[in-house]
Amino acid sequence: MTKMIQFRGEAPIPAIGQGTWYMGESPASHQQEVAALQAGLDLGLKLIDTAEMYAEGGAEMVVGEALKGRRDQAWLVSKVYPWNAGEVDAIDACERSLRRLQTDYLDLYLLHWRGNVPLEETIRAMETLQQQGKIRHWGVSNFDTEDMQELWGEPGGEACLTNQVLYHLASRGIEYDLLPECQLRDVPIMAYCPLAQAGRLRQTLFSDPRVQQIAQQQGISVAQLLLAWVIRKEGVIAIPKASSVAHVQENAAALNVVLSGEQLAILNQAFPPPQTKLPLDVV
């Protein structure tokens, strides 16, 4: 059964979406990236996540092309730089994103990380964008528990729809307090880098014999196992990037993977959950 997630006031969507970090950087990859996103939509991976930061707007342009004639099939998310999150600048930044995405509205607009603009000012900017019909919802990214508490304490802060943070099997710090707190308030977590980023950590995960053994038991790839692990919890959606059609198909198939209690216990032993508060991991 396909694992679903529900954002407040929205219809349920599959708990795996499509990330676009590193897309739009090479003209040679452009058509392949467009095709991958369209294949994801064909498979029902409705949520597409991008940002003005990715390739300085290049990723948004890839998404815009992928969505031509099928904008209504996507649940579109973009993010604003912290220094563009003021009352006037956020309007301009959002309009630039909309032009690159070739659409007149975003389903969700996120503050990419916390900067020097006061939260109350960013909330006002988001509310203005909502009133103008340019965004339907707003949220944040890379906010730790204290940041969320502060946000929820601001007038209008309760409207924050989601928090997008780094989360994967080898980075479980959010399970200590941030994830439970967000679950309590019906604020889903969007997990970026659910397969870990390139480098040592990713190698550790992909080469771990226990991880490999469970993937073999299930008849799936290690990547599918890691995605299934991330979305095992209620209120979590994973947004892996897939730059090829085959990769997207693999990601989509992970929606139907169910890990047994015994398998989860083995993974807990291999990569233990946090016992204390840890600083939020950020890439």
NULUMKOL-743338 format. One line per field, with one value per residue (C-alpha): y, x, z. Coordinates in steps of 0.02 Angstrom, whole numbers, plus 32768, in hexadecimal, padded with zeros to 4 digits. Each point is the difference from the previous one (the first is absolute). Layout:
residues N
v: (Y / ...) .
u: (X / ...) .
w: (Z / ...) .
//
This chain:
residues 283
v: (8000 / 80AA / 8064 / 80AA / 80A3 / 808D / 80B7 / 8061 / 8028 / 7FA0 / 7F5B / 7F72 / 7FED / 7F79 / 8007 / 8008 / 809C / 8041 / 806B / 806D / 8032 / 7FFF / 8004 / 808C / 800A / 7FB1 / 8022 / 7F50 / 7FB3 / 8073 / 7F8D / 7F69 / 8061 / 803C / 7F4D / 7FBE / 807D / 7FD9 / 7F45 / 8022 / 805A / 7F6D / 7F8E / 8072 / 8052 / 80A1 / 806B / 8057 / 8061 / 8087 / 80A6 / 80A3 / 7FCA / 7F62 / 802D / 80B5 / 7FE3 / 7F7D / 7F73 / 8065 / 8013 / 7F43 / 7FE8 / 8085 / 7FA2 / 7F58 / 804A / 8048 / 7FCE / 7F9C / 807F / 7FBC / 7F55 / 8044 / 8041 / 8082 / 803A / 8084 / 805A / 80B2 / 8034 / 8046 / 80A9 / 8009 / 7FDA / 80B4 / 804E / 804C / 7F8D / 7F61 / 803C / 8024 / 7F5A / 7F9F / 8056 / 7FD4 / 7F4B / 7FFD / 8043 / 7F7A / 7F7A / 8043 / 7FFC / 8082 / 7FAC / 7F8F / 7F7F / 801D / 8082 / 7FE2 / 806D / 7F9F / 801C / 807F / 80A4 / 80B1 / 8033 / 7FF9 / 7F6D / 8073 / 805E / 7F5E / 7FC5 / 80A5 / 7FEB / 7F4F / 803C / 8088 / 7F7F / 7F95 / 8093 / 8023 / 7F4B / 7FE1 / 7F7A / 7F8D / 7FD2 / 802B / 7FA7 / 7FF9 / 7F9A / 7FD8 / 803A / 7FA9 / 7FEA / 80A9 / 8058 / 7FAA / 8030 / 80B4 / 7FF9 / 7FB5 / 808C / 8088 / 8043 / 7F94 / 7F86 / 7F71 / 8002 / 7FB6 / 7F64 / 7F9F / 7FFE / 7FBB / 7FB6 / 7F84 / 7F51 / 7F54 / 7F5E / 8043 / 80A9 / 7FE5 / 8095 / 8044 / 7F66 / 803D / 809C / 8058 / 7F75 / 7FD7 / 80BA / 8017 / 7F62 / 8042 / 80A1 / 7FA8 / 804C / 7F7E / 7FF3 / 8004 / 7F97 / 8040 / 7F95 / 7F63 / 7F96 / 8068 / 8076 / 7FC6 / 7FD8 / 7F9B / 7FF6 / 7FC2 / 7F7B / 7FC8 / 7FEA / 7FAD / 7F87 / 7FCF / 7F41 / 8007 / 807E / 7F98 / 7F60 / 804A / 8047 / 7F52 / 7FB1 / 807A / 7FED / 80BC / 8078 / 8052 / 80A8 / 7FBC / 7FBB / 80AA / 805B / 7F83 / 801A / 80BE / 7FFA / 7F78 / 8088 / 805D / 80B3 / 7FEC / 8015 / 7FDA / 806B / 7FA5 / 8048 / 7F8B / 8038 / 7F6A / 7FA9 / 7F5A / 8055 / 804D / 7F57 / 7FB6 / 808C / 7FED / 7F44 / 8023 / 8044 / 7F4D / 7FBA / 7FD1 / 7FDA / 7F80 / 8023 / 7F8C / 805B / 80A9 / 7FBD / 7FCB / 80AC / 8052 / 7F98 / 8031 / 80B9 / 8024 / 8085 / 8099 / 7FF7 / 80BB / 80A2 / 8013 / 809C / 7FFF / 7FB4 / 8071 / 7FE6) .
u: (8000 / 8043 / 8037 / 7FAB / 8016 / 7F86 / 8028 / 7F7F / 7F68 / 8041 / 7FD7 / 807A / 8096 / 8086 / 8084 / 808C / 8013 / 8083 / 8094 / 805F / 80A1 / 808F / 7F87 / 8010 / 80BD / 802E / 7FAB / 8035 / 7F92 / 7F6A / 7F91 / 8028 / 7FCF / 7F5D / 7FD8 / 8025 / 7F89 / 7F78 / 8017 / 7FEC / 7F5C / 7FC7 / 8023 / 7F9D / 8095 / 7F9E / 806D / 808F / 8078 / 8074 / 804E / 8041 / 80AA / 800E / 806F / 7FCB / 7F55 / 8038 / 7FA5 / 7F5E / 8011 / 8011 / 7F64 / 7FA3 / 8022 / 7FD0 / 7F59 / 7FCB / 7F4C / 7FF7 / 8012 / 7F61 / 8052 / 8088 / 8007 / 8087 / 8078 / 8089 / 806E / 803A / 80B0 / 8002 / 803F / 7F6C / 7F81 / 7FD3 / 7F56 / 802C / 808E / 7F9B / 7F7A / 8084 / 8059 / 7F5E / 7FD1 / 80AA / 7FE7 / 7F52 / 8044 / 8087 / 7F81 / 7F85 / 7F70 / 7F99 / 8000 / 8062 / 7FAB / 8083 / 8089 / 8088 / 807F / 809D / 805A / 7FFB / 8059 / 7FFF / 7F52 / 7F8B / 7F87 / 7F6B / 8031 / 8012 / 7F56 / 7FB2 / 8052 / 7FBC / 7F52 / 8009 / 8032 / 7F6D / 7F88 / 8045 / 7FE0 / 80B7 / 8016 / 7F81 / 8064 / 80A7 / 807D / 80B6 / 809E / 8094 / 7FA6 / 802E / 7F88 / 8026 / 7FE9 / 7F57 / 7FC9 / 802E / 7FA4 / 7F63 / 8005 / 7FF6 / 7F57 / 7FD1 / 808E / 7F86 / 7FDA / 80AC / 7FD5 / 80A4 / 80B7 / 807C / 809B / 808B / 7FCB / 8041 / 8032 / 80AC / 7FBC / 7F73 / 8011 / 7F52 / 7FB1 / 802F / 7F92 / 7FE3 / 7F9F / 7F8F / 7FDD / 7FD1 / 7F95 / 7FA4 / 7FD7 / 7FD2 / 8096 / 804A / 80BC / 8048 / 809F / 8087 / 8099 / 7F9F / 8089 / 808A / 8069 / 8096 / 809C / 8032 / 7F56 / 7FAB / 8087 / 7FEB / 7F45 / 8006 / 808B / 7FBF / 7FEA / 7F61 / 7FB0 / 8035 / 7FBD / 7F53 / 7FF8 / 8027 / 7F7B / 7F81 / 803C / 801C / 8092 / 8057 / 7FBB / 7F4E / 801F / 8040 / 7F6A / 7F86 / 8058 / 7FEE / 7F45 / 7FDB / 7FCC / 7F5D / 800F / 80A3 / 8015 / 80A6 / 8039 / 8090 / 8047 / 7FF7 / 8053 / 7FCF / 7F5B / 8042 / 8031 / 7F52 / 7FAE / 806D / 7FD1 / 7F46 / 8005 / 8041 / 7F53 / 7FC2 / 808F / 7FD1 / 808D / 7FDF / 8018 / 8096 / 8050 / 7FE4 / 804F / 809C / 800B / 7FEC / 8091 / 806B / 7FD1 / 7FBA / 7F7B / 8039 / 8002 / 801A / 7FDF / 8075 / 801D / 7F9C / 8064 / 8007 / 8050) .
w: (8000 / 7FD0 / 8099 / 8002 / 805F / 8020 / 8013 / 8065 / 7F96 / 7F69 / 7FAC / 8029 / 7F8C / 7FF2 / 808B / 7F81 / 7F97 / 7F87 / 8033 / 7F84 / 805A / 7F80 / 7F6E / 7F81 / 800E / 7F5A / 7F58 / 7FCB / 8089 / 7FE5 / 7F98 / 806C / 809D / 7FB0 / 7FCC / 80AF / 8051 / 7F82 / 801E / 80BA / 7FE0 / 7F95 / 8095 / 8075 / 8058 / 800B / 8071 / 7FA7 / 806E / 7FBD / 8037 / 7FBB / 8043 / 7F96 / 7F6B / 8025 / 7FB4 / 7F83 / 8059 / 8000 / 7F44 / 7FEC / 806B / 7F9C / 7F5F / 804E / 8039 / 7F58 / 7FE3 / 80A2 / 808E / 8051 / 8015 / 8073 / 80B2 / 7FE9 / 8087 / 7FF3 / 807E / 801C / 8036 / 80B3 / 7FC2 / 7F89 / 8089 / 802E / 7FE0 / 7F56 / 7FC8 / 801B / 7F87 / 7F7B / 801F / 7FF4 / 7F5D / 7FB6 / 8034 / 7FB3 / 7F5B / 7FFA / 802F / 7F7B / 807C / 805B / 80AA / 8076 / 806D / 8086 / 801A / 8081 / 8058 / 7FCF / 80A5 / 8089 / 7FDF / 8046 / 7FC8 / 8099 / 7FF9 / 8016 / 7F61 / 7F9C / 803F / 7FC6 / 7F55 / 7FF2 / 8031 / 7F7A / 7F7D / 8035 / 7FF1 / 7F53 / 7FCE / 7FD9 / 8086 / 8050 / 809C / 8050 / 806D / 8035 / 7FE4 / 8071 / 809E / 80A2 / 8092 / 8050 / 7F59 / 7FEA / 80B0 / 7FDB / 7F5A / 804E / 8082 / 7F7B / 7FC4 / 7F69 / 8022 / 801D / 7F45 / 7FD9 / 7F9C / 8005 / 8032 / 7F81 / 8054 / 7FE0 / 8036 / 7FD6 / 8059 / 8030 / 8038 / 807C / 8075 / 7FD8 / 804E / 80AE / 8006 / 7F5A / 7FAA / 8096 / 8019 / 7F49 / 8001 / 8098 / 7FA2 / 7F5D / 7FA6 / 7F89 / 7FEC / 7F50 / 8002 / 7F8B / 7FD6 / 8038 / 7FB0 / 8054 / 7F98 / 7F9B / 8062 / 8099 / 8055 / 7F65 / 7FE5 / 80B5 / 7FE7 / 7F56 / 802F / 80AD / 7FFF / 8069 / 7F8A / 7F6A / 804E / 8023 / 7F4F / 7FBD / 8070 / 7FBB / 7F4C / 7FF2 / 7FEA / 8094 / 7FC4 / 8007 / 80AE / 803C / 7FB7 / 804D / 80A7 / 7FF8 / 7FDA / 8081 / 807A / 7FF3 / 7FC3 / 7F9E / 7F44 / 7FA9 / 7F6E / 7FA9 / 7F60 / 7F6B / 7F60 / 7F96 / 7FD8 / 8046 / 80A2 / 8012 / 7FE3 / 8089 / 8078 / 7FDD / 8020 / 80B1 / 802D / 800D / 8069 / 80B2 / 807B / 8089 / 80B9 / 7FFF / 7F6D / 8052 / 80A1 / 7F9E / 7FB1 / 80AC / 803D / 7F6A / 8006 / 80AF / 801E / 8064 / 80BE / 8018 / 7FA4 / 7F6B / 7F96 / 7F5F / 7F71 / 7F68 / 7F55) .
//
